[in-house]
Amino acid sequence: MQKSALIRTPWAAGLGLALAGCAVGPDYREPAPAAPVAWSAPLPHGGAVGSLDAWWAQFDDPLVARLVAMAEADSPSLAKAWANIEKARATLVSARADGLPTLTGGSSITRSKQQILPGSETTSSTRSGELDASWEIDLFGKVRRTTEAARALVGARVSDWHDARVSLAAEVADTYVEYRGCAQLADAYERELQSETQTEQATASLVRAGFKSPSDGALARAGTADTRSTLVSQRGQCELLVKSLVNLTGSDEAQLRALLVMGDGHLPQPAMLAVESVPAQVLRQRPDLASLERQVAAASADIGVAQADLYPSLSLSGSISVSASNSTRPATGWSLGPSLSIPIFNGGSRRAAVKSAYASYAVALADYRQGVRDAVKEVEQALVNLDSTDRRAADAATADDEYRRYFLATEKSWRAGRETLLTLEEARRSALSAEVQRITLQRDRVAYWIALYKALGGGWAPDRPAQPPTAALPASPINHPRSAS
């Protein structure tokens, strides 16, 4: 008797809750991001927050925005992200439909022939039709929670699309900047090879005349060979970057190469960006964090779905049928009534599902908290790198200029016979190293601006809709109605 009371108690409590119009499960509250009160790294000066919008068009090289647009027009990653949005929207439509009545109908006609006496046959036709209706009453909010979870996942997939778009644009721009820097390094090695070739030829003449030892000739040849090898390797790196741009933009390689030869080959310079002094404000601009938060909301709603399965379910069903033949009167029948399903024994699987739903919520919440930390780290690292490159820029330029002057002076003295070839080659290596460092620093500075742009969310806003891919996609094999938004 006591055991029976224990079984009836949750049903009675659940029925009272349902009749009060409530859905079981927790009501979702958006978690507050555990962000620091201020940034630790120094903020850049001279930028504007609004410049995040259409930032690629604000480079002094129009090819940046053009390559980004080419990539967005035909990107498999964006097409996949859009397909995931469509899939989530279809799931939402299905979840809403579970709370609505369903109606199905059918009809049939049968002709038969019967021989009663020899030479006597009777032909008859039988016609019938039936309508069946059913409706599951959402007593404990299972349909409502399922719809809530599906709606949250639609928001997550939309944010994923925006995050994919920001990541794609940043990767295209970063690869293009790296290509321009690679080309500048190749030009530097090319000029150095020409200079070393001239030195090798002059040294060979002096060796043949007996004014220089054969070891000087060997040193000159070794230096030329080493620079030539470095130049070939550098050009190979540039070719790899071209292949990467072809892959990212989906363009014809010949067409892309025609675009790359345009301009003067300088490193593109972006517009300055301003960073909100309050980190929590910056975190609201990140589509990846918005996606993680929507995942938390969906996991919270799934708890209610699992809890609703602990309680009885009530459904209404009915049918109307009509049948007639040419030898009988039409017959009509109908049925209507409720059906109550009560979970009595399931081996604890339903309560295990509730525990699993709570665990999934904890995982989603942990992912969101980690995402917040990662976002803060990415902004801080981009700020530190930018500050470091800005501080080093002047010294790198000075080192490049002075080492180049020292090399030219040493070369002049070597031609006059006052310096050894070893001293000349050391001066040459120092000048080349300083030039490579300056180019690399300038390239990295632009890359850090791109990293900061991405860390700030890439100009995303929560109310900005996702756009379907502009490139043609394979037609769906099923003609389905327009998806819900």
Stockholm file with secondary structure:
# STOCKHOLM 1.0

chainA/1-485         MQKSALIRTPWAAGLGLALAGCAVGPDYREPAPAAPVAWSAPLPHGGAVGSLDAWWAQFDDPLVARLVAMAEADSPSLAKAWANIEKARATLVSARADGLPTLTGGSSITRSKQQILPGSETTSSTRSGELDASWEIDLFGKVRRTTEAARALVGARVSDWHDARVSLAAEVADTYVEYRGCAQLADAYERELQSETQTEQATASLVRAGFKSPSDGALARAGTADTRSTLVSQRGQCELLVKSLVNLTGSDEAQLRALLVMGDGHLPQPAMLAVESVPAQVLRQRPDLASLERQVAAASADIGVAQADLYPSLSLSGSISVSASNSTRPATGWSLGPSLSIPIFNGGSRRAAVKSAYASYAVALADYRQGVRDAVKEVEQALVNLDSTDRRAADAATADDEYRRYFLATEKSWRAGRETLLTLEEARRSALSAEVQRITLQRDRVAYWIALYKALGGGWAPDRPAQPPTAALPASPINHPRSAS
#=GR chainA/1-485 SS CHHHHHHHHHHHHHHHHHHTTCCSSCCCCCCCCCCCSSCSSCCCSSCBGGGGTTGGGGSSCHHHHHHHHHHHHTCHHHHHHHHHHHHHHHHHHHHHHTTSCEEEEEEEEEEEEEEEETTEEEEEEEEEEEEEEEEEECTTSHHHHHHHHHHHHHHHHHHHHHHHHHHHHHHHHHHHHHHHHHHHHHHHHHHHHHHHHHHHHHHHHHHHHTSSCHHHHHHHHHHHHHHHHHHHHHHHHHHHHHHHHHHHHCCCHHHHHHHHTSSCCCCCCCCCBCCCSSHHHHHTTCHHHHHHHHHHHHHHHHHHHHHHTTSCEEEEEEEEEEEEETTEEEEEEEEEEEEEECCCCCTTHHHHHHHHHHHHHHHHHHHHHHHHHHHHHHHHHHHHHHHHHHHHHHHHHHHHHHHHHHHHHHHHHHHTTSSCHHHHHHHHHHHHHHHHHHHHHHHHHHHHHHHHHHHTTTTCCTTCCCCCCSSCCCCCSSCCCCCCC
#=GC SS_cons         CHHHHHHHHHHHHHHHHHHTTCCSSCCCCCCCCCCCSSCSSCCCSSCBGGGGTTGGGGSSCHHHHHHHHHHHHTCHHHHHHHHHHHHHHHHHHHHHHTTSCEEEEEEEEEEEEEEEETTEEEEEEEEEEEEEEEEEECTTSHHHHHHHHHHHHHHHHHHHHHHHHHHHHHHHHHHHHHHHHHHHHHHHHHHHHHHHHHHHHHHHHHHHHTSSCHHHHHHHHHHHHHHHHHHHHHHHHHHHHHHHHHHHHCCCHHHHHHHHTSSCCCCCCCCCBCCCSSHHHHHTTCHHHHHHHHHHHHHHHHHHHHHHTTSCEEEEEEEEEEEEETTEEEEEEEEEEEEEECCCCCTTHHHHHHHHHHHHHHHHHHHHHHHHHHHHHHHHHHHHHHHHHHHHHHHHHHHHHHHHHHHHHHHHHHHTTSSCHHHHHHHHHHHHHHHHHHHHHHHHHHHHHHHHHHHTTTTCCTTCCCCCCSSCCCCCSSCCCCCCC
//
